[in-house]
Amino acid sequence: MARVPVEALRPTTMKELKDTLWKAADKLRGSLEASDYKDVILGLVFLKYVSDSFEERRGQIRDELEAEGGYDEDDVEDTQDNHEEYLGAGVFWVPPNARWPFLAARAKGTPTQNIGELINEAMELLMQANPSLVGTLPRIFNRPGVDQRRLGELLDLFNSARFTGEGATKARDLLGEVYEYFLGKFAAAEGKRGGEFYTPPGVVRVLVEMLEPTTGRIYDPCCGSGGMFVQAEKFLEAHHRNPPT
């Protein structure tokens, strides 16, 4: 399979970013059904997001300490390794072997481990380091149906995407848009069965407008992509209300 130069995939707009990621993701599909490979792709999207957000926060910590002055390199590194510096900024702590650069550098596999095994381990490390993620991340990247060569190429292509630039909140918004876009694509690929894991955002938006969620808590018993919560936050912003922290 011909490789696509990474430089040719660098997005400049939101639409280009989503299209770029989808084209990259579609390279992995092969003989897998959309319902099978969507979890592989969306897991990678989340992994890229948490890693990018972590690296951005790590750089911010250095910049903040250097601006204050009086800190040597050991002080800076100690602070960068303080989990609270990330959690307090709404960023997940990402262990070294779960960071995107570590995985991307090994995307072509090693003599003893393939990339799917390394990604499975990364997901486990993320859940161990962040209790709120326990039991939520997929560990399916080394299944027989997942082409390891294509998976490695996919990691390489995903390097063109950046879930950073304007802080953790903006990164989450970007992740949400990409996630919603992907689910729509997967639903289209699945045809009628797509409704099993995706509700069109227009339908969710109407439900939120009817609920007018300005007080209390939202409970979504059929939560899949979290679209109800995303639309509720947008509703509050549109009505100049502060979402709960």
Summary of the structure (lengths in Angstrom):
residues: 245
radius of gyration: 19.2
end to end distance: 46.6
largest distance: 61.9
contacts: 682
relative contact order: 0.14
helix: 63%
strand: 0%
